[in-house]
Amino acid sequence: MSARRKKNIITGYLFIAPAALGLLVFIFIPTILTFVMSFFDWKMVDTSTFIGWENYATAFNDPLFYNAIKVTLQYIIYHIPASLILAFLMALAIRSGIKRFSGFFRAVYVLPWITTPIIIAYIWNLLLDGTFGVINYIARGVGFDLQPVFNTMWWPMVSIALVNMWIFCGYHMMIFVAGLGNIPSVLYEAAKIDGASSFQRLMRITIPLMKPTFMFACITSLIGSFQVFDLAYGMYNGGPGDATRTYYFLLYTNAFKYFKMGYAAALSVLLFIVLMIATFIQYKFFSHDMVTDYAM
């Protein structure tokens, strides 16, 4: 190996060293320590004791664990389909019809995503409060009282899903805009020559070629949905009752309220396993569909 090649290799390693060190310190080592910690009874203020699989057994026998899973799944059902569909429609509108001001609309749509979530949670809590909220105050002014709706048990989780949709629609829209931009325009021109309508071009060209983008959006949305915490904490503090006590909220309370770090670590490991399985299933599903479409 020449001296020049050795120098280039060393230079390359030096450039990637900060990122690699960050991954090692903030990702890989904490992940391994979390897995090890899940086998201990560690409360931060006392000595840790090895207890084996007891933390996992506690989780599977804890009613709050199953309630957190149920609440999180409800949020996923409310949030992901509506959010991705709306973001895709917004991307289609920007790509096809609103070209002159597309840069302005992209910036406006992305603004909520770059805003601190806990601040958004407090603002929307003031807007959606059943008694003193701004939205209900305006509704009363025109003859409607939304307090019965805002005080129902299902509304808090629906409102969190709607607010999170408002936050992340711009982010997903930008992903879909990038995906639409990668579709060769010659395919649409050929379809127009063949007499295909706009709907046929959407179903036969756009959606099949967007499946890799859909796969990325679905996987990242699912991971983010299992990690929802800021809005549940800032808007309702897990209430009313346990209606918004999501999985991350359960993990947070055990770790930083009850100082059950070992149990919280076990919950983190279980979440990691669930997300790995869900990601693998989605990958296989979309990969199979993409192979089938391209084969056709």
N, C-alpha and C positions, 0 to 999 in steps of 0.2 A: 504494500500500500504506500502510495506516494505521500510525501509530507503535506502537500496541498490538500489531498483528500482527507488525511487525518485532521488537519486544521478545520476543514469544512464540517466534519462529523462532530468535532468538539464544539464548534460554534453552534451547530444545530442543537446539541444537547444543552448547551448553556441557555439558549433561547426558550426551550421547553421546560427547563428546570423550575422556574417559578410556578408555572401551572401544575407541574407534576408534584412539587412540594405541597402546594395548596390542596390538591386532591388527596395526597397521603395524610396530611395533618388534619384536614377538616372533613374528609369523607371516609377513607379506608380505615384509619385507626379508630375513629369514633364508632364506625359500624361494628368492627370486631369487638371493641370494648362493650358496646351495647349488648351484643350476643352473650359475652361472658358475664356481664352484670345481671342478665336475666335469670341466672342460676343462683343468685345471692339474695339474701334479705339485707338490703342496704338502704338505710334511712338517712344518710348524709350526716346525721348528728351522733351516730353510734357506730360501733364496729360492725363490719359486714360478716354474715354467716352463710356458708354454703348450704343451700336447701334443695338443690337438684331441680326437679321439674315442678316443684310446688307452686311457683308463680303461675305457670301455665295451667295447672289444675285449678288454681284460684280463679283464673280468668274464665275458664269454661264452666265454672259453677257460680259465676257472678251474674245476677239478673241485669245489672247495669251494663255489663259487657254486651249482652244480647240486645238491650235497648239501644245502645250506641250504634251497633251494626244496623238495626232497623231504621233508626233516624237517619243515618248516613245514606242508606240505600234509598230512602224516601227523597232525600236531597238529590241524589244522582238521577232518579227518575224525573224529578221536577226540572232539573237544571240542564243536563247534558243534551237531550234531544232538542229541546226548544232553543238552547243557546247556539248549537251548531247549525241548525236549520236557518235561524235568523241571521247568523254571521255569513252563511253561504249566500243567502238572498241579498244581503248588503254587498257582498263581494261581486255578485253578478251585476247589481245595479251600478256599482262604480266602474266595472270593466266595460259595460255596454252603453250606459246612458248618461252618466254624470262625469264626463271626461274633463270638462273645462275647470271644474272646481274639485276634482278628485283629491288633489293634495290637501286642500283645506278640510274636506270631509274625513280623510284618513287621520289627520291630526286630531280632529274633534272626537272621533270615535275611540282613539287610543288614549286620550287624556285620562279617563277614569282608571285605566289599567296601571298608569304610572303614579296614581295617587295612593297615599298610605291607606290601607284597608281599614284600620281601626278608626281613622278620622271619618271615612265614608260610613262606617257602621254607626257612629254617634249622630252624624247628620241625618241619615235615613231613619234612625230611631226617633228623632225629633219630628220628622215628616210623617211617620206612620203611627205615632202614638194614638191609641184609640180615643183618649180623652182630650189631650192637649195638642195633638198633632196638627201640623199645618194643612195637610191634605184633607183631613176630616173637617177642619175649620172651614176650608173653602167649599167642601161638599155640603156642609150645613147651610152655607150662604145661598146655595142654589136649590135647597130643598131636599137634600139627601143626607142621611146619617149613616156613616160607614162604621160606627163604633161596634155594632153587632158582628160585622165581618172581621174587624181587627181584633176582636176579643175571642174569636173561635180558637180551638186547639190546633187546627191545621194551618191557620194563617201564618204563624211565625216562621215555620219552615218554608212555606211558599214564598213569603216575603224575602227571606234570605236567598232563596234560589233566584228570585227576580232581580234582586240587587246584584248578586254575583253575575247574573247574565248581563246586566248593564255594565259591569266592570270589564268582563272578559270578552264581550262580543267584538269589540274593536281589535283585540289581540287575535282572535280566531279569524276575523275578517281579513286581517293582513296576511295571515297564513294562506287563506283561500285565494286572495288576490295574487299572491306569488305563485300558487299552484295553477291558477287560470292563465297566468302569463307564460307558463311553460308549455302550454298546449299549442302546437303549431297552427298558425292561422290558415295554412293551406288545406287542412282538414275541413274547416268550416267553409272555405271557398268551394271545395269539391262537393260538399254536401249541398250547398246552395245551387250549384249547377245541376245536381241530380234532383232538385225539387224538394229537398227536405225542409220541413217547417222549423220554426224556432224551437218548438217543444221536442221535435225529433232530434234536432242537433244537440239539445240539452241531454236527452236520455241516451243517445247513441254515441256521443262524442265526449261531452263535458264530464258527465258523471263517471263513466268508466275510466277515463284518464285521470280523474281526480281522486281515485281510490287510495293511492299512496298518501295523498294529503289528508284525506279523511281518516286514514289509519293513524297518522301522526296526531291529528287533532283529537281523535277519540282516546288514544292512549294518554296523552298529556292531560286531557280533561278528566279522565277517570282518576289518575294519580292526584290531581289537584282537588277533586271532589272528596276523596278520602282524607285529605289534609285540611278541609275547611274548618276554620277555628275563629278567625278574627271577627267575622260578622256574627257568628253565634254568641261570642263573648261580648262584643260591643253593643249589639242590638238587644239581646234578651238575657245575657248571662246564663245561658243554658236552659232558661225557662220558656214559658210557664211550665212548672213541674220539671219533667225531663224531655219536653217536646223538642228542644234544640240542643240537647246534650249529645253532640256528635262524637265520633270515635276519637278525634284529636282532643276534644274537650275532656273526655274521660281520661285520656293519657295525661293531659296537662294537670288536671286536678289531683291525680294520684302522684304525679312527680313533684309539683310545686306547691300544692296545698297540704297534702297528707305526707309528703316526703317519702313515699314508697317508690324509691328509684328502681329497685329490682323489679317490682311489679310493672312499673311503667316501661322498663326496658323489655319485659316479656310482651307487653302490648305492642311495642314498636316492632319486635321481631315477627309477631303474628301478622301485623299489617304489612310488613315487607314481604312475607310469604304470599299473602293474599294478592298483593299488587303484582308480584312476579307471575303468579298463575293467571291472573286476569290479563296481563299484558301478553303473555304467551298465547292465550286463547284468541285474543283480538288479532295478534300477528298472524296466527295460522288461518283465521277466518278471512282476513283481508288478503293474505297472500294467495289463498286458494281462489278467491274471487278474481284477483288480478290475473293469475295464470289462466283461468277459464276465459276471461274476457279477451286476453291477447291471443289465445288459441283460436277463439271464434273469429 
